[in-house]
Amino acid sequence: MVIMMNLVTLITITLSVALIVEGNLYAAFTPSLRCDTNNQTAPLPTPTYGTGGIFSICTEQIIRGSIQHIYTTLLDFRAYATWNSFVVDVQLPDTVTTASDVYLNMPMTFTTSGLISGVNTTSNEIVTVLSAPSPGNQYAHKAIAINAWRWDDGLGGLGRAEHPNLLTDLGDDTVRYISYETYYGVGGAPVYVLHTQLQEAFERQGKNLKDFIEGVY
């Protein structure tokens, strides 16, 4: 029994290390990471910056649809305006026209609506994680997928933030979607004054995605 348990532990560690080497940093514990319903601003770890954040914004939805469709929709930035009431426009490199063209370290500029009344805001972002659902990307026999991007403040990292989207196929034609953004550093602290608006915007964006996916599923 002890030998068997040690063997299982060894396999688990080996798989986790392999996933991290492949760049799927969250693959080993994605299904256990959830929004903190008792403290919505509790900082969650991110792929690039890890722990030590000031605060997080987090939303969670159960979406009826395929994990691949949701993953692709989140990366189809040029189509955001058709379903997303928060991120209403995304400026991309000219060579990027579909989700399949998105690449690591790709720069983009988001235009967002609703954070400040009557004013659209912009932010420069950089893609940090692209981990599509695949047979080798599973946890407890459930397909998982992750994509993420980070805020480029243009000040050498004085203000840092990263936005992961975590997808877990629940095996019943539904997918758990967890989307959050964690802010770090002295440059991230002033953003806290907008945390209520950010939380509302993230929840609205999550509902927009759910409605869009389920409307075509």
C-alpha positions in Angstrom: 0.0 0.0 0.0 2.8 2.4 0.9 4.6 1.6 -2.3 1.5 2.2 -4.3 0.9 5.5 -2.6 4.4 6.6 -3.2 4.1 5.5 -6.9 0.9 7.6 -7.2 2.7 10.6 -5.6 5.7 10.2 -7.9 3.4 10.0 -11.0 1.5 13.1 -9.8 4.7 15.1 -9.2 6.1 14.0 -12.6 3.0 15.0 -14.5 2.8 18.3 -12.7 6.5 19.1 -13.5 5.9 18.0 -17.1 3.0 20.4 -17.4 5.0 23.3 -15.9 7.8 22.6 -18.3 5.3 22.8 -21.2 4.3 26.2 -19.9 1.0 25.1 -18.3 1.9 26.5 -14.9 -1.7 26.1 -13.5 -2.5 22.7 -15.0 -1.8 20.8 -11.7 -4.3 22.8 -9.6 -6.7 24.7 -11.9 -9.8 22.8 -10.8 -9.1 23.7 -7.1 -8.6 27.4 -7.7 -11.8 29.3 -7.2 -13.1 32.8 -6.5 -13.2 33.6 -2.8 -16.9 34.2 -2.2 -16.1 35.4 1.4 -13.5 38.0 0.2 -13.9 38.9 -3.4 -10.7 41.0 -3.4 -8.5 38.2 -1.9 -5.4 38.1 -4.1 -5.0 34.9 -6.2 -1.7 33.7 -7.7 -1.0 34.3 -11.4 1.3 32.5 -13.9 3.8 35.3 -14.4 3.9 37.0 -11.0 2.8 34.3 -8.5 1.7 35.3 -5.1 2.1 38.6 -3.3 -0.7 40.5 -5.1 -2.5 43.4 -3.6 -6.0 42.4 -4.6 -7.9 40.4 -7.2 -11.1 40.7 -9.2 -12.7 37.3 -9.8 -15.8 36.0 -11.5 -17.1 32.4 -12.0 -19.6 30.9 -14.4 -20.9 27.5 -15.3 -21.3 27.5 -19.1 -23.1 25.0 -21.2 -20.8 24.4 -24.2 -17.6 22.9 -25.3 -14.3 23.8 -23.6 -12.6 24.3 -27.0 -15.3 26.8 -28.2 -15.0 28.8 -25.0 -11.2 28.8 -25.2 -11.3 29.9 -28.8 -13.9 32.6 -28.1 -11.7 34.1 -25.4 -8.8 34.4 -27.9 -10.9 35.7 -30.8 -10.2 39.3 -29.8 -11.4 40.8 -33.0 -14.9 39.5 -32.3 -15.1 40.8 -28.7 -17.3 43.7 -29.8 -20.0 41.2 -30.8 -20.6 39.8 -27.3 -18.4 41.7 -24.7 -19.9 44.8 -23.1 -16.8 45.4 -21.0 -13.9 45.0 -23.5 -15.5 46.7 -26.5 -12.5 46.8 -28.8 -9.0 45.2 -29.1 -6.2 46.5 -31.2 -4.0 43.7 -32.5 -1.0 43.3 -34.8 -2.1 43.3 -38.4 -1.1 39.7 -38.9 -3.6 38.5 -36.2 -7.0 38.0 -37.6 -8.4 34.9 -35.8 -7.9 33.1 -32.5 -5.4 30.7 -34.1 -3.1 33.6 -35.0 -2.7 34.6 -31.3 0.8 34.0 -30.0 2.8 34.2 -26.7 4.1 37.7 -25.9 1.7 39.2 -28.4 1.0 42.9 -27.7 -2.6 44.2 -27.8 -4.5 47.2 -26.6 -7.9 46.8 -24.8 -10.6 49.5 -24.9 -13.0 49.0 -21.9 -16.3 50.6 -21.1 -18.0 51.1 -17.8 -15.2 51.7 -15.3 -15.5 55.5 -15.4 -18.9 57.0 -16.3 -19.0 58.4 -19.8 -15.3 57.6 -20.5 -13.7 54.6 -22.3 -10.4 53.5 -20.9 -7.5 51.7 -22.6 -4.8 49.4 -21.4 -1.8 47.7 -23.1 -1.7 43.9 -22.6 0.7 41.1 -23.5 -0.3 37.4 -23.9 1.4 35.2 -21.3 -0.3 31.8 -21.4 -1.8 29.7 -24.2 -2.7 26.3 -23.0 -5.4 24.8 -25.1 -7.6 21.8 -24.1 -5.9 18.6 -25.3 -5.5 14.9 -24.2 -2.3 15.8 -22.4 -3.8 18.7 -20.6 -6.1 17.1 -18.0 -6.6 16.9 -14.3 -8.5 14.0 -12.7 -9.6 12.9 -16.2 -11.1 16.3 -16.9 -10.0 18.5 -19.8 -8.6 21.9 -18.7 -7.4 25.0 -20.6 -5.8 28.2 -19.6 -5.1 31.5 -21.3 -3.8 34.7 -19.8 -2.5 38.2 -20.5 -0.7 40.8 -18.4 -0.9 44.5 -18.1 2.0 46.4 -19.6 2.1 49.7 -17.7 5.0 51.1 -19.9 6.8 52.0 -16.7 9.0 48.9 -16.4 6.6 47.0 -14.1 5.9 49.6 -11.5 2.3 48.6 -11.9 1.7 44.9 -12.6 -1.4 42.9 -13.2 -2.3 39.6 -14.9 -5.6 38.2 -16.1 -5.9 34.4 -16.3 -9.0 32.5 -17.7 -9.2 29.0 -16.2 -11.5 26.5 -17.9 -12.4 23.0 -16.6 -14.6 20.6 -18.5 -17.0 19.2 -15.9 -17.9 16.2 -18.0 -21.6 17.0 -18.3 -21.6 19.3 -21.3 -20.7 22.2 -19.0 -17.5 24.1 -18.3 -16.4 26.0 -15.2 -15.1 29.4 -16.3 -13.0 31.3 -13.8 -11.7 34.7 -14.9 -9.7 36.9 -12.6 -7.1 39.7 -12.5 -4.6 40.2 -9.8 -2.8 43.5 -9.2 0.7 43.9 -7.8 3.1 46.6 -6.9 2.8 50.3 -6.0 1.4 51.0 -9.4 -1.4 48.5 -8.8 -2.5 50.1 -5.5 -4.3 53.1 -7.1 -6.4 50.8 -9.2 -8.1 49.5 -6.0 -10.3 52.6 -5.9 -12.0 51.1 -9.0 -12.3 47.6 -7.5 -16.1 47.8 -7.2 -16.5 48.9 -10.8 -14.0 46.2 -11.9 -15.8 43.5 -10.1 -19.1 44.5 -11.7 -17.4 44.6 -15.2 -15.9 41.2 -14.8 -19.2 39.7 -13.7 -20.9 41.3 -16.6 -18.3 40.0 -19.0 -18.7 36.5 -17.6 -22.4 36.6 -18.1 -21.9 38.0 -21.6 -19.6 35.1 -22.5 -22.1 32.6 -21.0 -25.0 34.0 -23.0 -23.0 34.1 -26.2 -21.7 30.5 -25.9 -25.0 29.0 -24.8 -26.8 30.9 -27.5 -25.0 29.0 -30.2 -24.3 25.7 -28.5 
